[in-house]
Amino acid sequence: MEDDLLRLRGGWVLRPDGHTASADVVVRNRRIEAVGPGLVREAEIDAAGLFVLPGLVELHTHGMRAVSAETGDLRAYAAVMAQVGATTFYPTLFCAPELAVHSIRRHRRETDDLRAVPQVPGFRLESPYLALPSGGTDRDVAPIGTETTEMLLAAGAGPDNGGSLLKLWDVSPELDGAPEVIRRLSACGIVCSIAHTRASIAQARAAVAAGARLVTHLFDVFFYAPERRDPDPDIYAPGLVDYLLLEDRLACELIGDGTHVDPLLVEKAFRCKGAERLVFVTDSNLASGLPPGRYQMPGTWGDVCIRSPADGVRLPDRGMILAGSALSPLESFRNVVRLFGKDLGTASRVCSANPARLMGLNKGEIAVGRDADLILLDADLELAYTVVAGQIAWQRET
């Protein structure tokens, strides 16, 4: 095979309109060159009987199979993520600001400013600007401050005067200085996400007006705090989540394991936001993908417990509260179909196209000129191949 050429023959290719059709795919120089029937006679991948779909884009992951976003090796992380269908992912840091700076600098040094890991376009900071640490600790959060912000921005400053390698940053709207920091970060091209909050509707509106465009794992660490103007307890008063579901400028993340968000609320989100404004994420903890059991994790995570992939990663020493999910990106994709009753096109939209569009990536659909990030699934939605930047990153043993 030529270094710059990859040919797939006879798969069921997901088209941009959400339907599948039998077609070949020709990839050259990391991009999709052609899509259609009868394009190739000899192929590096015989895709007969397989679905050919856009690679999964994971916006929110703290680790997978004992590889940590903070303390692990990004090359190992990328290899694991290729095994579970993620062709793009954003290592998500949840730690004290100084530790985040150390992790970012180390990752950059070890990967030649991420050039060695094409699956990683940049980093996400879930902390420190959170009002409620939830599964984290008080050591992981900090007040909004210019010195902290500039320290983190400097750690993520793009090489050769390029854009920032910090691509997503979570902020609780009720914190002092939230609109100002959201405005500052948005001006740097960073997607700001509303997270871990008891904010009022007015505070959330101010965050959106300042540039926030995402909601971090909607329904999780969002508490119903009705804003009553009438003292009558029989009157339903709107709360923050009601506003978030109706605000068209916001995309909303969902953790699709059926535990973090009840299926009824998932359906409510689909009906309110429409499939085009939802992004399914794993919020995977570094124990995700491991067999059921208890594990001692590095850093501040401590002792964690997994009972099943659907039950999340839990903290036994803190009343078994959730600390992220035990899902893989592929399991999240399958749940959209099997647990929440959507078709393949919708599953691909919320797991690939929508996050790619939000982040301004040339990915998320199979069309000429798009980046050649693909996954091939069998009829049981089991992974057969992962293709990253036109190269086979993982394939199932035959």
VENDAUR-V826575 format. One record per residue. N is the residue number from 1. RES is the residue in three letters. SS is DSSP state (A for helix, B for strand, O for the rest). Layout:
[[N/RES/SS] [N/RES/SS]]
This chain:
[[1/MET/O] [2/GLU/O] [3/ASP/O] [4/ASP/O] [5/LEU/B] [6/LEU/B] [7/ARG/B] [8/LEU/B] [9/ARG/B] [10/GLY/B] [11/GLY/B] [12/TRP/B] [13/VAL/B] [14/LEU/B] [15/ARG/O] [16/PRO/O] [17/ASP/O] [18/GLY/O] [19/HIS/O] [20/THR/B] [21/ALA/B] [22/SER/B] [23/ALA/B] [24/ASP/B] [25/VAL/B] [26/VAL/B] [27/VAL/B] [28/ARG/B] [29/ASN/O] [30/ARG/O] [31/ARG/B] [32/ILE/B] [33/GLU/B] [34/ALA/B] [35/VAL/B] [36/GLY/B] [37/PRO/O] [38/GLY/O] [39/LEU/O] [40/VAL/O] [41/ARG/O] [42/GLU/O] [43/ALA/O] [44/GLU/O] [45/ILE/B] [46/ASP/B] [47/ALA/O] [48/ALA/O] [49/GLY/O] [50/LEU/O] [51/PHE/B] [52/VAL/B] [53/LEU/B] [54/PRO/B] [55/GLY/O] [56/LEU/B] [57/VAL/B] [58/GLU/B] [59/LEU/B] [60/HIS/B] [61/THR/B] [62/HIS/O] [63/GLY/B] [64/MET/B] [65/ARG/O] [66/ALA/O] [67/VAL/B] [68/SER/B] [69/ALA/O] [70/GLU/O] [71/THR/O] [72/GLY/O] [73/ASP/O] [74/LEU/A] [75/ARG/A] [76/ALA/A] [77/TYR/A] [78/ALA/A] [79/ALA/A] [80/VAL/A] [81/MET/A] [82/ALA/A] [83/GLN/A] [84/VAL/O] [85/GLY/O] [86/ALA/B] [87/THR/B] [88/THR/B] [89/PHE/B] [90/TYR/B] [91/PRO/B] [92/THR/B] [93/LEU/B] [94/PHE/O] [95/CYS/O] [96/ALA/O] [97/PRO/A] [98/GLU/A] [99/LEU/A] [100/ALA/A] [101/VAL/A] [102/HIS/A] [103/SER/A] [104/ILE/A] [105/ARG/A] [106/ARG/A] [107/HIS/A] [108/ARG/A] [109/ARG/A] [110/GLU/A] [111/THR/O] [112/ASP/O] [113/ASP/O] [114/LEU/O] [115/ARG/O] [116/ALA/O] [117/VAL/O] [118/PRO/O] [119/GLN/O] [120/VAL/O] [121/PRO/O] [122/GLY/O] [123/PHE/B] [124/ARG/B] [125/LEU/B] [126/GLU/O] [127/SER/O] [128/PRO/O] [129/TYR/O] [130/LEU/O] [131/ALA/O] [132/LEU/O] [133/PRO/O] [134/SER/O] [135/GLY/O] [136/GLY/O] [137/THR/O] [138/ASP/A] [139/ARG/A] [140/ASP/A] [141/VAL/O] [142/ALA/O] [143/PRO/O] [144/ILE/O] [145/GLY/O] [146/THR/A] [147/GLU/A] [148/THR/A] [149/THR/A] [150/GLU/A] [151/MET/A] [152/LEU/A] [153/LEU/A] [154/ALA/A] [155/ALA/A] [156/GLY/O] [157/ALA/O] [158/GLY/O] [159/PRO/A] [160/ASP/A] [161/ASN/A] [162/GLY/O] [163/GLY/O] [164/SER/O] [165/LEU/O] [166/LEU/B] [167/LYS/B] [168/LEU/B] [169/TRP/B] [170/ASP/B] [171/VAL/B] [172/SER/O] [173/PRO/O] [174/GLU/O] [175/LEU/O] [176/ASP/O] [177/GLY/O] [178/ALA/A] [179/PRO/A] [180/GLU/A] [181/VAL/A] [182/ILE/A] [183/ARG/A] [184/ARG/A] [185/LEU/A] [186/SER/A] [187/ALA/A] [188/CYS/O] [189/GLY/O] [190/ILE/O] [191/VAL/B] [192/CYS/B] [193/SER/B] [194/ILE/B] [195/ALA/O] [196/HIS/O] [197/THR/B] [198/ARG/O] [199/ALA/O] [200/SER/O] [201/ILE/A] [202/ALA/A] [203/GLN/A] [204/ALA/A] [205/ARG/A] [206/ALA/A] [207/ALA/A] [208/VAL/A] [209/ALA/A] [210/ALA/A] [211/GLY/O] [212/ALA/O] [213/ARG/O] [214/LEU/B] [215/VAL/B] [216/THR/O] [217/HIS/O] [218/LEU/O] [219/PHE/O] [220/ASP/O] [221/VAL/O] [222/PHE/B] [223/PHE/O] [224/TYR/O] [225/ALA/O] [226/PRO/O] [227/GLU/O] [228/ARG/O] [229/ARG/O] [230/ASP/O] [231/PRO/O] [232/ASP/O] [233/PRO/O] [234/ASP/O] [235/ILE/O] [236/TYR/O] [237/ALA/O] [238/PRO/O] [239/GLY/O] [240/LEU/A] [241/VAL/A] [242/ASP/A] [243/TYR/A] [244/LEU/A] [245/LEU/A] [246/LEU/A] [247/GLU/O] [248/ASP/O] [249/ARG/O] [250/LEU/O] [251/ALA/B] [252/CYS/B] [253/GLU/B] [254/LEU/B] [255/ILE/B] [256/GLY/O] [257/ASP/O] [258/GLY/O] [259/THR/O] [260/HIS/O] [261/VAL/O] [262/ASP/O] [263/PRO/A] [264/LEU/A] [265/LEU/A] [266/VAL/A] [267/GLU/A] [268/LYS/A] [269/ALA/A] [270/PHE/A] [271/ARG/A] [272/CYS/A] [273/LYS/A] [274/GLY/O] [275/ALA/A] [276/GLU/A] [277/ARG/A] [278/LEU/B] [279/VAL/B] [280/PHE/B] [281/VAL/B] [282/THR/O] [283/ASP/O] [284/SER/B] [285/ASN/O] [286/LEU/O] [287/ALA/O] [288/SER/O] [289/GLY/O] [290/LEU/O] [291/PRO/O] [292/PRO/O] [293/GLY/B] [294/ARG/B] [295/TYR/B] [296/GLN/B] [297/MET/B] [298/PRO/O] [299/GLY/O] [300/THR/O] [301/TRP/O] [302/GLY/B] [303/ASP/B] [304/VAL/B] [305/CYS/B] [306/ILE/B] [307/ARG/O] [308/SER/O] [309/PRO/O] [310/ALA/O] [311/ASP/O] [312/GLY/O] [313/VAL/B] [314/ARG/B] [315/LEU/B] [316/PRO/A] [317/ASP/A] [318/ARG/A] [319/GLY/O] [320/MET/O] [321/ILE/B] [322/LEU/B] [323/ALA/O] [324/GLY/O] [325/SER/B] [326/ALA/O] [327/LEU/O] [328/SER/O] [329/PRO/A] [330/LEU/A] [331/GLU/A] [332/SER/A] [333/PHE/A] [334/ARG/A] [335/ASN/A] [336/VAL/A] [337/VAL/A] [338/ARG/A] [339/LEU/O] [340/PHE/O] [341/GLY/O] [342/LYS/O] [343/ASP/O] [344/LEU/A] [345/GLY/A] [346/THR/A] [347/ALA/A] [348/SER/A] [349/ARG/A] [350/VAL/A] [351/CYS/A] [352/SER/A] [353/ALA/A] [354/ASN/A] [355/PRO/A] [356/ALA/A] [357/ARG/A] [358/LEU/A] [359/MET/O] [360/GLY/O] [361/LEU/O] [362/ASN/O] [363/LYS/O] [364/GLY/O] [365/GLU/O] [366/ILE/O] [367/ALA/O] [368/VAL/O] [369/GLY/O] [370/ARG/O] [371/ASP/B] [372/ALA/O] [373/ASP/O] [374/LEU/B] [375/ILE/B] [376/LEU/B] [377/LEU/B] [378/ASP/O] [379/ALA/O] [380/ASP/O] [381/LEU/O] [382/GLU/O] [383/LEU/B] [384/ALA/B] [385/TYR/B] [386/THR/B] [387/VAL/B] [388/VAL/B] [389/ALA/O] [390/GLY/O] [391/GLN/B] [392/ILE/B] [393/ALA/B] [394/TRP/B] [395/GLN/B] [396/ARG/O] [397/GLU/O] [398/THR/O]]
